[in-house]
C-alpha cells in the first residue's frame, strides 16, 4: 500500500510540475506577445526568418518612400552604431554588394528614419499606397511649438511621428522641423486618449520620450545590405549628439501669465537693451561654439528665459555658465578677437573662476565657471575691493537644449531647482535691486583670498 | 492498404516490459530508490515555489511597465469629448426673421443664427443661406445696398447659390438706395412680390427656396423720407429634403474630397460646387525658370471676408512660380468659413485671437502674422505679405524673382511692392518699368527679415495704440530715408470694397481704375538701374532727354501733353521745401490719381505716363533735380480750392485700406 501511495504521490507531483511547466510556457508566450504587440508572437520562425523580415520591411518602406519622392534618412541608433564601426569601408565602396545582411537584419523591433518636414508635401497618397502595401500606420500630431510662443495664434496641428507597421517589424518615422536658431527639432511622442496603446511597444522607441534638438546633418548616400539609404555623414557624432539632444520648450503659457501680472517694459531703453543683449548672446554663442566649449544660460539670463521667455530688460548683463572641466585657455583670446575685451577676471582655474567681458555700450558678458562636487555644483564670486570670496551652491543638474532669442542654447534641465537655488522661492516676482553678494539665496561666505594671490585672482581692466 | 496498418498491440507491450525491467532493477537498490524519490519530491516542490514566485514577479513587472509607459507617452491634455448634437430628424424648420431700423435677427428652430443690433454697422440687406437637407447655415452675407455696386455683389452672390438652397433676406436700416433694377429682378425671380417696389427705408423680410417655393414675405413701408418703416417679424416653416438630394456626386479623388467637405458646409462660391463640371481647385501654373522666390514664405493676411479670400487665393495659386507649401493664411479671429476656404485649396491656415480694436487690431494681427511667418520658416530672408482683397498678377512671382536680389544687396531699400499708388489706367503704361519711391505702398510687398526682426518687431505699436501699421511703417522714424521698388503697372489689384477704411465710393474713386498687369513672363527692363547710385544716373539721363512742356498751358488739360507716343516730357511745379506738396496735390487731383496723401515721389520727382508718354513732374526748388529746369520756365503753382461748404470729408486716414 505504502508503495502505491508513494507512487501516486510521485505521479501527482510530476503531473503538477508538468502542468506548471505548460502554464509557464503559455504565460511566457502570452507575456511576450503582450510586450511586443500582437503581431510579433504569431510567427516565431527561425532566427534567419526574423532577420530577413526586418530587411524586407525596411526595403518595402524605402520603396514606398521613394515612390513618393520623400527624402528620409536613417537615424536608427542601433544600425548607425553598427555602421559607425565600418564607416570607412562603407564610404569607400558605396555600391558594392554585401555578402551578408549585417545591419538591417540585426535584431530589433524598430527601424528609425528621419524626415525633414519642409522637404515633403503632406500628401494623403502616401498613406493610401502604404495601406495597399500592407502597412498599418499611426500618425501622432500635436501643437506646433513654433507658434506656441506667440500670443493667441492657433495653427493646425502638425505631424510629429509616424509609425508604419508590417508583420513583426515597424518603421518609426520622426518628423524634424526647422526652428529659429538654425537647428532641427523633433517633438515628443504623446498618445492621445483614443489611440491604440498596443500598436507597437512605444517604450522601446529611441525617439519621442522627450523632444530633441539637432544640428542640420550632412547626409551621405550609402548602400548597406544592398539597400540605398541616406545616413548622417558622421554616424558616431550623430549618436553622440543624440545622447544629449533633449530639448526643453520655453514655458510660454507661464510667461504670458507673468506678463499679465507684470506688463512688459516696452520703453525704448528696454527695446535697445534687449537688442544688444541678443546680439551679445549670439556673438558669445558663436565664439564658444567655435571653441567647442559647452555653456548654458545662467543667473539672470536663465531666469529671463524660464520666467518670461525673453531677456529681462533691467538685468543689464548676459550671464553664462561653463563647467570648469570644459575650460580652455583660448576662451579669453577668442572673445578678445571677437571684439569683446576682458573686463575682469576673478579667481583661478582651480578655484572660483569668473570672467567678465565688455560688450557694446555697457552690456556685460559674465561667464561663471562651475565646479562639480559629489552632491552639488557650485560657482564662486569675488569682491574686488575686499578680496572676499563667495560660493553659490546648486543642486546637481544636467543640460538640455532650448530656443532663446533665435538661438539654440543649453539651459539646466532641472531649471526650476536651478532658478530656485539662485533666486529663492520668490523668483516669480521681479526684483530691480539685486546684490550679488547677499541677495541670492544660495550664497555662502567662502573666506578671503590670501593677499599675496590678489594680483592673480583679482584682475580688473 | 492493409500492409501498413499499425498494430496497436505491439508497442505498449514492448514499452511495458522495458518499464518492468527497469523497475525491477531499481527495486534491488532500495536505498538509492528512496533517495531518488525524496530528491524528486523536494525538487518538484522547489519548482512549484519558484514557479509561483516567477509568475507573481513577471505580473508585477508587466504591470509596472505598463503604468510607466502610459505615463511617459500619454498626452497630458485630456481630449475633451465634444458633445454631439442629437441627430435632428425633424423634417420641418421653424424660421423667424426680424427687420428693423436698428436691429435684425434670424432664428432657425429657436437658435439665433444672425443677430445684429450694433450701431452704424450692418446696414443693408442681410442674406442667409440654409442647407435644404440639414438646415445648417451655409452662408451669411450683408450687402450694403445703400452704397453703390453692393447690389451687383448681391446679384453675383445669389447667382452662385446652388438651386434648392433656402434663402433668408432681411433689411437693416436702409437697403434700397442703390438697389438697382437688375437686383430687384433677381429678387423677384426668387419669388419675392415686394422686391420690385422696395423703397427708401422700407423694412422687408423674405424666406424662399432658390428655384422653388416661397415660405413667407413681410414688408413695412416707410411713411416718410425722414422715418423708417415699422419693424417686421416673419414667422414661417420650411420643409427639409433628403441629404442625397442636396449633394453632388463627384468622382472620389483627394481633391474632390476637399471639395465635398467645403461644398456641404458653405455656399456662395458658385462653380466650385457645381455638380456638373465644377471649376478646378488645383491650378498647376507653369513653373518659373530660375525662380528666386520659390523658397520665400507668403503670408496672406485675412479677416472674415471668405469670398474675398477665395478670389484672392485663386489668383495667387494661378500665378506662375507659386509654391503652395510656402503659403500661410493668417485669419484674424476664429472664423470658420475663411478656414474652410483655406482647406479647400489645401493650404495651411492659422487663426489669431483678436487683440484690441479697429486699426490696432489689424496692426496686432499683422505683427503676429509676420512673427509667425519667420518662426515657421526660420531660414527665410524675406517674406511676401499679401492681403485677402488683392488679385495677384500672373507674373507676380516673376516680377519678384527678377528684383529680389536688390532688396538683399541694396541697404537703401525698404521694400519691394507690387503696387504703384499712381498706376491708374491712364497713368501707367510699361509693364517692364520699375521705380524707386519714398513711400511704402503695401498691397502685396516683400519684407526683409532683418528689417522686421531688428527694427520693426521690437518697437511695433502696442495694442493700445490705435495706429495703422502701414502709416506707422511710413513714419520717418521707421523708414529712415529708405525707399521701395515698385513697378509702373501694378502686380496686384485691390478689389475689396468692404473693409475697415473702405467703402464703395472710396473704392470707385481710388481703386477701380487701377491698372493691373495681365501679361505673363514680363522681362523687367534694366533692373540694375534701380540701385541707389544707378538710379540717380538713370534719372539724370531721363531728364536730359526729356522735352520741357509748355508751362503756360493748364496742366490739368489734356492738351497740356502733345498727342505723341513714347516721348519723355517734364514739367516743373512749385515746391518750396521738402514737405510742400500743395501744387502736387492739386495736380494729382485733376489728373485723377491718388491725392489723399503724397505717394510715389522720389526726391521731389514723380514719374507717370500721360497719353503713352513718360511724364515727369519735378518740384522746384526743393528737388535736387531742379537744376534741370531751364531758367526761362516758371514752375507752375496751383492753389488749393477754398473749402467748399458741405464737401464730404474723406476719412482723414485715407490710407490704402488694409483688411
Interface residues (C-beta under 8 A of the other chain):
Chain A: X6 X9 X10 X13 X14 X16 X17 X20 X23 X24 X27 X31 X34 X35 X118 X121 X123 X124 X125 X142 X144 X146 X147 X149 X150 X151 X152 X153 X154 X155 X156 X178 X179 X180 X181 X182 X189 X190 X191 X192 X193 X194 X197 X201 X202 X203 X208 X209 X266 X268 X271 X274 X275 X406
Chain B: X37 X40 X41 X44 X45 X47 X48 X51 X54 X55 X58 X62 X65 X68 X69 X70 X72 X73 X74 X75 X76 X78 X79 X254 X325 X334 X348 X349 X350 X351 X352 X353 X355 X368 X371 X372 X374 X375 X376 X377 X378 X379 X453 X454 X458 X459 X462
